[in-house]
Amino acid sequence: MGLWMPPRGEIHSSVLVAFGEVSTFAGALLGVDYKYRSGDKKQEG
C-alpha cells in the first residue's frame, strides 16, 4: 500500500546520514568478521 499513499511527512536529512553511517560501520564490522571466520589467509602484496 505504500506506493499508492501520499507520504505522511519528510525524513530529515540528518536521520538519513546517520542511518547511512551506522549501516556502513556495521557492514565493515561484518565484513571483517566474515573474512577472519572464513579462514581466508591470503596475503596481498
C-alpha distance matrix in Angstrom:
0.0 3.8 5.5 5.6 6.6 10.1 11.3 13.1 16.1 18.0 18.8 22.6 24.3 26.5 23.7 22.6 26.3 26.9 24.0 25.4 28.9 28.1 26.3 29.2 31.7 30.1 29.9 33.6 34.6 32.9 34.5 37.9 37.6 36.6 39.5 42.1 40.8 40.8 44.5 44.4 47.7 48.1 49.6 49.1 52.1
3.8 0.0 3.8 5.6 5.5 8.0 8.3 10.5 13.0 14.5 15.2 19.0 20.5 22.9 20.1 19.0 22.6 23.5 20.7 22.0 25.6 25.1 23.3 26.2 28.8 27.5 27.4 30.9 32.1 30.7 32.3 35.6 35.6 34.8 37.6 40.2 39.2 39.3 42.9 42.7 45.8 46.1 47.4 46.7 49.6
5.5 3.8 0.0 3.8 5.7 7.9 9.1 12.2 14.4 15.4 16.5 20.1 21.2 24.0 21.7 20.0 23.5 24.8 22.2 22.9 26.7 26.6 24.6 27.1 30.0 29.0 28.4 31.9 33.5 32.0 33.2 36.7 36.9 35.9 38.4 41.3 40.4 40.2 43.8 43.3 46.4 46.4 47.6 46.7 49.5
5.6 5.6 3.8 0.0 3.8 6.7 9.4 12.1 14.9 16.7 18.4 22.0 23.5 26.4 24.2 22.8 26.4 27.8 25.3 26.3 29.9 29.9 28.1 30.7 33.5 32.4 32.1 35.5 37.1 35.7 36.9 40.3 40.5 39.6 42.1 44.9 44.0 43.8 47.5 47.0 50.1 50.1 51.4 50.5 53.3
6.6 5.5 5.7 3.8 0.0 3.8 6.4 8.6 11.7 14.0 16.0 19.6 21.6 24.3 22.1 21.3 25.0 26.2 24.0 25.4 28.9 28.8 27.5 30.2 32.8 31.9 32.0 35.4 36.7 35.6 37.1 40.4 40.5 39.9 42.6 45.2 44.4 44.5 48.1 47.8 50.8 50.9 52.0 51.2 53.9
10.1 8.0 7.9 6.7 3.8 0.0 3.8 6.5 9.0 11.2 13.8 17.1 19.2 22.2 20.4 19.7 23.3 24.7 23.0 24.4 27.8 28.1 27.1 29.7 32.3 31.8 32.0 35.1 36.7 36.0 37.4 40.5 40.9 40.6 43.1 45.7 45.2 45.4 48.9 48.4 51.2 51.3 52.1 51.1 53.6
11.3 8.3 9.1 9.4 6.4 3.8 0.0 3.8 5.6 7.6 10.1 13.4 15.7 18.5 16.6 16.2 19.8 21.1 19.6 21.2 24.4 24.7 24.0 26.6 29.1 28.7 29.1 32.2 33.7 33.2 34.7 37.7 38.2 38.1 40.6 43.1 42.7 43.2 46.6 46.1 48.8 48.9 49.6 48.7 51.2
13.1 10.5 12.2 12.1 8.6 6.5 3.8 0.0 3.8 7.2 9.7 12.9 15.9 18.1 16.1 16.6 20.2 20.9 19.7 21.9 24.8 24.8 24.6 27.4 29.5 29.1 30.0 33.0 34.2 33.9 35.7 38.5 38.8 39.0 41.6 43.9 43.5 44.3 47.7 47.4 50.0 50.4 51.0 50.2 52.7
16.1 13.0 14.4 14.9 11.7 9.0 5.6 3.8 0.0 3.8 6.8 9.4 12.5 14.8 13.4 14.0 17.4 18.3 17.7 19.7 22.5 22.8 22.9 25.6 27.6 27.6 28.7 31.4 32.7 32.8 34.5 37.1 37.7 38.1 40.6 42.8 42.7 43.6 46.8 46.4 48.8 49.1 49.5 48.6 50.9
18.0 14.5 15.4 16.7 14.0 11.2 7.6 7.2 3.8 0.0 3.8 6.1 8.9 11.5 10.5 10.8 14.0 15.4 15.0 16.8 19.5 20.2 20.5 22.8 24.9 25.3 26.3 28.8 30.3 30.6 32.2 34.7 35.5 36.1 38.2 40.5 40.7 41.6 44.7 44.1 46.4 46.5 46.7 45.6 47.8
18.8 15.2 16.5 18.4 16.0 13.8 10.1 9.7 6.8 3.8 0.0 3.8 6.4 8.5 6.9 7.3 10.6 11.7 11.3 13.2 15.8 16.4 16.8 19.2 21.2 21.6 22.7 25.1 26.6 27.1 28.7 31.1 31.9 32.6 34.8 37.0 37.2 38.2 41.3 40.7 42.9 43.1 43.3 42.3 44.5
22.6 19.0 20.1 22.0 19.6 17.1 13.4 12.9 9.4 6.1 3.8 0.0 3.8 5.5 5.5 6.8 9.0 10.3 11.1 12.9 14.8 15.9 17.0 18.9 20.5 21.6 22.9 24.9 26.4 27.4 28.9 30.9 32.0 33.1 35.0 37.0 37.7 38.8 41.6 40.9 42.9 43.0 42.8 41.8 43.8
24.3 20.5 21.2 23.5 21.6 19.2 15.7 15.9 12.5 8.9 6.4 3.8 0.0 3.8 5.4 5.1 6.2 8.6 9.8 10.5 12.4 14.3 15.2 16.5 18.4 19.9 20.9 22.6 24.5 25.6 26.7 28.7 30.2 31.2 32.8 35.0 35.9 36.9 39.6 38.6 40.4 40.3 40.0 38.7 40.6
26.5 22.9 24.0 26.4 24.3 22.2 18.5 18.1 14.8 11.5 8.5 5.5 3.8 0.0 3.8 5.4 5.0 6.1 8.5 9.8 10.5 12.2 14.0 15.2 16.4 18.2 19.7 21.1 22.6 24.2 25.5 27.1 28.5 29.9 31.5 33.4 34.4 35.7 38.3 37.5 39.1 39.2 38.8 37.7 39.5
23.7 20.1 21.7 24.2 22.1 20.4 16.6 16.1 13.4 10.5 6.9 5.5 5.4 3.8 0.0 3.8 5.5 5.1 6.1 8.6 10.0 10.6 12.1 14.2 15.4 16.4 18.1 19.9 21.1 22.3 24.0 25.9 26.8 28.1 30.1 31.9 32.6 33.9 36.7 36.2 38.0 38.4 38.3 37.5 39.7
22.6 19.0 20.0 22.8 21.3 19.7 16.2 16.6 14.0 10.8 7.3 6.8 5.1 5.4 3.8 0.0 3.8 5.5 5.1 6.1 8.7 10.0 10.5 12.2 14.3 15.3 16.3 18.3 20.0 20.9 22.2 24.4 25.6 26.5 28.3 30.5 31.2 32.1 35.0 34.2 36.1 36.3 36.2 35.3 37.4
26.3 22.6 23.5 26.4 25.0 23.3 19.8 20.2 17.4 14.0 10.6 9.0 6.2 5.0 5.5 3.8 0.0 3.8 5.4 5.1 6.2 8.6 9.8 10.5 12.3 14.2 15.2 16.5 18.5 19.9 20.9 22.7 24.3 25.5 26.9 29.0 30.1 31.2 33.7 32.8 34.4 34.4 34.0 32.9 34.9
26.9 23.5 24.8 27.8 26.2 24.7 21.1 20.9 18.3 15.4 11.7 10.3 8.6 6.1 5.1 5.5 3.8 0.0 3.8 5.4 5.2 6.1 8.5 9.9 10.6 12.2 14.1 15.4 16.6 18.3 19.8 21.3 22.5 24.1 25.8 27.5 28.4 29.9 32.4 31.9 33.5 33.9 33.6 32.9 35.0
24.0 20.7 22.2 25.3 24.0 23.0 19.6 19.7 17.7 15.0 11.3 11.1 9.8 8.5 6.1 5.1 5.4 3.8 0.0 3.8 5.5 5.2 6.0 8.5 9.9 10.5 12.0 14.2 15.4 16.3 18.0 20.0 20.9 22.0 24.1 26.0 26.6 27.8 30.6 30.2 32.1 32.6 32.7 32.2 34.6
25.4 22.0 22.9 26.3 25.4 24.4 21.2 21.9 19.7 16.8 13.2 12.9 10.5 9.8 8.6 6.1 5.1 5.4 3.8 0.0 3.8 5.5 5.1 6.1 8.6 9.9 10.4 12.2 14.3 15.2 16.2 18.3 19.8 20.7 22.3 24.5 25.4 26.3 29.0 28.1 30.0 30.2 30.1 29.3 31.5
28.9 25.6 26.7 29.9 28.9 27.8 24.4 24.8 22.5 19.5 15.8 14.8 12.4 10.5 10.0 8.7 6.2 5.2 5.5 3.8 0.0 3.8 5.4 5.1 6.1 8.6 9.8 10.6 12.4 14.2 15.2 16.6 18.3 19.8 21.1 23.0 24.3 25.5 27.9 27.1 28.5 28.8 28.5 27.7 29.8
28.1 25.1 26.6 29.9 28.8 28.1 24.7 24.8 22.8 20.2 16.4 15.9 14.3 12.2 10.6 10.0 8.6 6.1 5.2 5.5 3.8 0.0 3.8 5.5 5.1 6.1 8.5 9.9 10.6 12.2 14.1 15.5 16.4 18.1 19.9 21.5 22.3 23.9 26.5 26.1 27.8 28.6 28.6 28.3 30.7
26.3 23.3 24.6 28.1 27.5 27.1 24.0 24.6 22.9 20.5 16.8 17.0 15.2 14.0 12.1 10.5 9.8 8.5 6.0 5.1 5.4 3.8 0.0 3.8 5.5 5.1 6.0 8.5 9.9 10.4 12.0 14.2 15.2 16.1 18.1 20.1 20.7 21.9 24.7 24.2 26.2 26.8 27.2 26.9 29.5
29.2 26.2 27.1 30.7 30.2 29.7 26.6 27.4 25.6 22.8 19.2 18.9 16.5 15.2 14.2 12.2 10.5 9.9 8.5 6.1 5.1 5.5 3.8 0.0 3.8 5.5 5.1 6.1 8.7 9.9 10.4 12.3 14.2 15.1 16.3 18.6 19.8 20.7 23.2 22.3 24.0 24.3 24.3 23.7 26.1
31.7 28.8 30.0 33.5 32.8 32.3 29.1 29.5 27.6 24.9 21.2 20.5 18.4 16.4 15.4 14.3 12.3 10.6 9.9 8.6 6.1 5.1 5.5 3.8 0.0 3.8 5.4 5.1 6.3 8.7 9.8 10.7 12.3 14.2 15.4 17.0 18.4 19.9 22.1 21.5 23.0 23.7 23.5 23.4 25.8
30.1 27.5 29.0 32.4 31.9 31.8 28.7 29.1 27.6 25.3 21.6 21.6 19.9 18.2 16.4 15.3 14.2 12.2 10.5 9.9 8.6 6.1 5.1 5.5 3.8 0.0 3.8 5.4 5.1 6.2 8.5 10.0 10.5 12.1 14.2 15.7 16.3 17.9 20.5 20.5 22.3 23.5 23.9 24.2 27.0
29.9 27.4 28.4 32.1 32.0 32.0 29.1 30.0 28.7 26.3 22.7 22.9 20.9 19.7 18.1 16.3 15.2 14.1 12.0 10.4 9.8 8.5 6.0 5.1 5.4 3.8 0.0 3.8 5.4 5.1 6.0 8.6 9.7 10.3 12.1 14.4 15.1 16.0 18.7 18.2 20.3 21.0 21.6 21.7 24.6
33.6 30.9 31.9 35.5 35.4 35.1 32.2 33.0 31.4 28.8 25.1 24.9 22.6 21.1 19.9 18.3 16.5 15.4 14.2 12.2 10.6 9.9 8.5 6.1 5.1 5.4 3.8 0.0 3.8 5.5 5.0 6.2 8.5 9.8 10.6 12.6 14.2 15.3 17.4 16.6 18.1 18.7 18.9 18.9 21.6
34.6 32.1 33.5 37.1 36.7 36.7 33.7 34.2 32.7 30.3 26.6 26.4 24.5 22.6 21.1 20.0 18.5 16.6 15.4 14.3 12.4 10.6 9.9 8.7 6.3 5.1 5.4 3.8 0.0 3.8 5.4 5.3 6.1 8.5 9.9 10.9 12.2 14.1 16.2 16.2 17.7 19.1 19.4 20.1 23.0
32.9 30.7 32.0 35.7 35.6 36.0 33.2 33.9 32.8 30.6 27.1 27.4 25.6 24.2 22.3 20.9 19.9 18.3 16.3 15.2 14.2 12.2 10.4 9.9 8.7 6.2 5.1 5.5 3.8 0.0 3.8 5.5 5.0 5.9 8.5 10.0 10.3 11.8 14.5 14.7 17.0 18.4 19.5 20.4 23.6
34.5 32.3 33.2 36.9 37.1 37.4 34.7 35.7 34.5 32.2 28.7 28.9 26.7 25.5 24.0 22.2 20.9 19.8 18.0 16.2 15.2 14.1 12.0 10.4 9.8 8.5 6.0 5.0 5.4 3.8 0.0 3.8 5.4 5.1 6.1 8.8 9.9 10.4 12.9 12.2 14.4 15.3 16.3 16.9 20.2
37.9 35.6 36.7 40.3 40.4 40.5 37.7 38.5 37.1 34.7 31.1 30.9 28.7 27.1 25.9 24.4 22.7 21.3 20.0 18.3 16.6 15.5 14.2 12.3 10.7 10.0 8.6 6.2 5.3 5.5 3.8 0.0 3.8 5.5 5.1 6.4 8.6 10.0 11.5 11.1 12.5 13.8 14.4 15.5 18.6
37.6 35.6 36.9 40.5 40.5 40.9 38.2 38.8 37.7 35.5 31.9 32.0 30.2 28.5 26.8 25.6 24.3 22.5 20.9 19.8 18.3 16.4 15.2 14.2 12.3 10.5 9.7 8.5 6.1 5.0 5.4 3.8 0.0 3.8 5.5 5.4 6.1 8.5 10.5 11.3 13.1 15.3 16.5 18.1 21.4
36.6 34.8 35.9 39.6 39.9 40.6 38.1 39.0 38.1 36.1 32.6 33.1 31.2 29.9 28.1 26.5 25.5 24.1 22.0 20.7 19.8 18.1 16.1 15.1 14.2 12.1 10.3 9.8 8.5 5.9 5.1 5.5 3.8 0.0 3.8 5.5 5.1 5.9 8.8 9.3 12.0 13.9 15.8 17.4 21.0
39.5 37.6 38.4 42.1 42.6 43.1 40.6 41.6 40.6 38.2 34.8 35.0 32.8 31.5 30.1 28.3 26.9 25.8 24.1 22.3 21.1 19.9 18.1 16.3 15.4 14.2 12.1 10.6 9.9 8.5 6.1 5.1 5.5 3.8 0.0 3.8 5.6 5.4 6.9 6.3 8.6 10.3 12.0 13.7 17.3
42.1 40.2 41.3 44.9 45.2 45.7 43.1 43.9 42.8 40.5 37.0 37.0 35.0 33.4 31.9 30.5 29.0 27.5 26.0 24.5 23.0 21.5 20.1 18.6 17.0 15.7 14.4 12.6 10.9 10.0 8.8 6.4 5.4 5.5 3.8 0.0 3.8 5.5 5.7 6.7 8.0 10.8 12.4 14.9 18.2
40.8 39.2 40.4 44.0 44.4 45.2 42.7 43.5 42.7 40.7 37.2 37.7 35.9 34.4 32.6 31.2 30.1 28.4 26.6 25.4 24.3 22.3 20.7 19.8 18.4 16.3 15.1 14.2 12.2 10.3 9.9 8.6 6.1 5.1 5.6 3.8 0.0 3.8 5.4 7.9 10.1 13.1 15.4 17.9 21.4
40.8 39.3 40.2 43.8 44.5 45.4 43.2 44.3 43.6 41.6 38.2 38.8 36.9 35.7 33.9 32.1 31.2 29.9 27.8 26.3 25.5 23.9 21.9 20.7 19.9 17.9 16.0 15.3 14.1 11.8 10.4 10.0 8.5 5.9 5.4 5.5 3.8 0.0 3.8 5.5 8.8 11.2 14.1 16.5 20.1
44.5 42.9 43.8 47.5 48.1 48.9 46.6 47.7 46.8 44.7 41.3 41.6 39.6 38.3 36.7 35.0 33.7 32.4 30.6 29.0 27.9 26.5 24.7 23.2 22.1 20.5 18.7 17.4 16.2 14.5 12.9 11.5 10.5 8.8 6.9 5.7 5.4 3.8 0.0 3.8 5.8 9.0 11.9 14.9 18.3
44.4 42.7 43.3 47.0 47.8 48.4 46.1 47.4 46.4 44.1 40.7 40.9 38.6 37.5 36.2 34.2 32.8 31.9 30.2 28.1 27.1 26.1 24.2 22.3 21.5 20.5 18.2 16.6 16.2 14.7 12.2 11.1 11.3 9.3 6.3 6.7 7.9 5.5 3.8 0.0 3.8 5.7 8.9 11.5 15.0
47.7 45.8 46.4 50.1 50.8 51.2 48.8 50.0 48.8 46.4 42.9 42.9 40.4 39.1 38.0 36.1 34.4 33.5 32.1 30.0 28.5 27.8 26.2 24.0 23.0 22.3 20.3 18.1 17.7 17.0 14.4 12.5 13.1 12.0 8.6 8.0 10.1 8.8 5.8 3.8 0.0 3.8 6.3 9.7 12.7
48.1 46.1 46.4 50.1 50.9 51.3 48.9 50.4 49.1 46.5 43.1 43.0 40.3 39.2 38.4 36.3 34.4 33.9 32.6 30.2 28.8 28.6 26.8 24.3 23.7 23.5 21.0 18.7 19.1 18.4 15.3 13.8 15.3 13.9 10.3 10.8 13.1 11.2 9.0 5.7 3.8 0.0 3.8 6.5 9.7
49.6 47.4 47.6 51.4 52.0 52.1 49.6 51.0 49.5 46.7 43.3 42.8 40.0 38.8 38.3 36.2 34.0 33.6 32.7 30.1 28.5 28.6 27.2 24.3 23.5 23.9 21.6 18.9 19.4 19.5 16.3 14.4 16.5 15.8 12.0 12.4 15.4 14.1 11.9 8.9 6.3 3.8 0.0 3.8 6.4
49.1 46.7 46.7 50.5 51.2 51.1 48.7 50.2 48.6 45.6 42.3 41.8 38.7 37.7 37.5 35.3 32.9 32.9 32.2 29.3 27.7 28.3 26.9 23.7 23.4 24.2 21.7 18.9 20.1 20.4 16.9 15.5 18.1 17.4 13.7 14.9 17.9 16.5 14.9 11.5 9.7 6.5 3.8 0.0 3.7
52.1 49.6 49.5 53.3 53.9 53.6 51.2 52.7 50.9 47.8 44.5 43.8 40.6 39.5 39.7 37.4 34.9 35.0 34.6 31.5 29.8 30.7 29.5 26.1 25.8 27.0 24.6 21.6 23.0 23.6 20.2 18.6 21.4 21.0 17.3 18.2 21.4 20.1 18.3 15.0 12.7 9.7 6.4 3.7 0.0
